[in-house]
Every structure is written in C-alpha cells, then in structure tokens.
Amino acid sequence: MIRVVSRPGPISWLAIDRWCEANRVTDEDRVYVHDLIRALDAVFLRFRNAAISQDMQTLMRK
C-alpha cells in the first residue's frame, strides 16, 4: 500500500510582499520582514516535517 503525505512548503515571497504592502511596511523594513519570516518559516518547516515523519512512522507500525 502506498500512502501519500502532504507536507507544508515555505511561505512564498509574493505572499510576504503582499502582506507587507497591505500592512504598509516601508521598503526599508521589508528586507527585515522578509528575512525574519524566512527564518521563522524554516524553523517551523523543520519541526513540522519532523513531526509528520514521526507520525508516519507510528502509522506504518500499526
């Protein structure tokens, strides 16, 4: 049996840029916001994907 698991992907540059525009983030601050979101997103993805892998291992044992 093949099981497919969807995993979260990174937040797109465009989504971050649109958020910045909607929230009136200055051009000067956008670079900081992009870097911050990318860093936080990388941490989230690492932990979330590890949790998904663990869940899949548990599921396969049953």
N, C-alpha and C positions, 0 to 999 in steps of 0.2 A: 504494500500500500504506500502510495506517495502522498505526503502531506505538504502543502504549500503554506508558508507562513509569511504574512506581510510584515515588513519591518519599517519603522519610521525613517524618513530621509531628512536631510538638512533643510532648514528654512531657506527659501530662495532669496537671492539678492534682491529681486524685484519686490518680493513681499516686504522685506525690511525697508527698502527705499520708499515704497508706498506708505508704510506705517510712518516713516519719518516725515513724509510730505503731509499726511493727514494730521499729524501732531505738531506741525510747524517746527520741526527740528532744523536748526540752522545748518548750512553747508559745512561750516567748521566742525560742528558737533556730529554730523552724520558719519564721518570717518570713525569716530569713537564709538558711536552706537553700532555701526556695522561690525567693528572688531569685537565689541562686547557681546553682541548677540551670537556671533560666530563661535566665540569661546564658550559661552554658556550652552549653546546648542550642541557643540562637540561633546561636552561633558554629559549632557542629557542623553545623547545618542549612544554613547559608550555604555552608560549604565542601563538604559532601556534595552538595548540589544543584548547585553549580557543577561538581563532578566528573561528576555524572550528565549534565549538559548537554554537557560536553566529550565524554564517551563517546558520547552520541547523535550529536553532530556527526561524530565519527570513523566511527561505524557507518553513517551515512547516505551518507558519501563512498564506501563500499565497494560 
